[in-house]
């Protein structure tokens, strides 16, 4: 079994529901166990500001799937949930990203792990800190959070 961390985000059609539905779907992936999930966080958009705020979380899973098989399974879950992506860094019904896959570094045309932007994204690091203290190659989650210039994330009381 490989321990993997999945970033989850939504800002369309009841984002709280969308994120919780995605977490529930992760629990039903084949050859995979949902170990835990973070609290839910609200965040300002990283891209265009003329869109709703996001709801974000991180899930920790254990899986027998390869990284590419997991990527395909996550893309299938996004499609089943009705993924809408209107523009780059724009509105999303649901977005599932492999943040970490064991201690592996992966660089292919389809997948880069650790996720290439995670060290600069508060909406990833703050929920991830609930589940992991270190990131392979990048180091301490707390140290990365301290390096953020600003944060636009706050926990949701759900």
N, C-alpha and C positions, 0 to 999 in steps of 0.2 A: 504494500500500500504506500502511496505517495501522498504527503500532506500538501494541499494546495489552498491558496487563498483567492477568492473571487470577489472582485469589486462589483457593486450593484448600484445602479442609479436610475432615477426616473424623474421627469418633471411634467408629465402629461397624464390626463385622465385618472385622477386620484393617485398621485405618486406613492402615498403610504400603502395603498392597496397593491399597487404594481410591485413595489419592492418586497412586501411580505409574500405575495404570490410567487415571485421569483425564488425567494428563500425556500418556500415550500416545495417548489419544483426541483430545486437542487437535491432535496432529500430523497427524491424518487429517481435520480439518475442511476442507470445500471452500474453495478460494480463500484458503487460510491456510497459513502456514509457522510451525512451532514454532521459535523462534530459540534459546531457552534456558530453563532452569528453575533455580530456586534449590535450595539444600540443603533437606532436610526438617527441620522443627522440631517439637518437642513443646511443647504449651502447656496450661496449666490452662484450664478452661472460663471464659468471660467471664460466662456466665449462671449458672443453677443449678449448684451444686457437687456434686450427687448424680448425676454422670454421669462417664464415662471422660474422660481427657485427650484432647486433639486432636492430630492430626498435620496440619501446615500447610506449604504451599509457595506460591510465586508463579511463574507462567510468563509469559514474554515471547513474544508472537506478532506476526507481521505478517499483515494480512488485507486483502482487498478488500471484505469484508462491511461493510455499514453497522452502526452500533452496535446498532440494534434487531434486525437479522438475526443478529448475533453473540449477542445476548442469547437469542434463540430457539434458536440452535444449542446454546448452553451448557445451556439448560433441557432440550433434547432429550437431550443427553449425560447429564445428571443422571438423567433418567427411564430411559434405556437401562441405566445402571449400577445402577438400582434405588433411587433416592433415597428416603430415609426421613427425614422431619422430624417429630419427635414433639411438640415444643413450641417456643415462641419462645425463642431462644438455647439451645436444647436439643440433644439428640443428633442427629447427622447421619451418614448413610451417606456422602454426598458433597455438597459445596457448592461451586459455581463462581460467582464474582462478578467482574464487570468492575470492576477498580479504576481503570484509566486507559484512555482511548481517544484516542490521539494527544494533542494539547494541548487537546482540546475540553472544554468544560463543557456537560454535558447535564442538563436537569432536566425530566423528564416523569413521568407517573403510574407508568410501568413501570420507569424507569431514571434514576438519578442518578449522574453521573460528574463529577469524581472521587468514588469511593465515599464516602458521607457520614460514615462512622465510621473510615475508614482511618487518619487522623492520631492517633487515640487507641488503636490496636490494635497491640500489640507483635508479635502473630503475623502481621501484615501487613507492618509496617515493617521488621522484621529480615530476613525473606527478600527483601523488595523491595530493600533496600540492596545486595544482591548483584548486582542487575540494573539499577538506576537510581540516579542520585544526586539527582535533583530531581523534584518532583511539580508539574505545572502548577497554578497558583493557590496551592498550599500551601507550596512552597519546598523547601528542602534536606531530604532524608530523614534525614541525620545530625542536623540541628537538631531535627526532629520527634522523633527517638528520645531526644534529650537532654531533651525536655520531658515525656516519660512519667514519671508519678509512680512507677510500679513496673513491672517486667517479670516475666512468668511463663513465659518462653520459653527453651528451650535447644536447640542443634542436636543432631540425632540422627546417630550414626555408622552410616550404612547402607552 
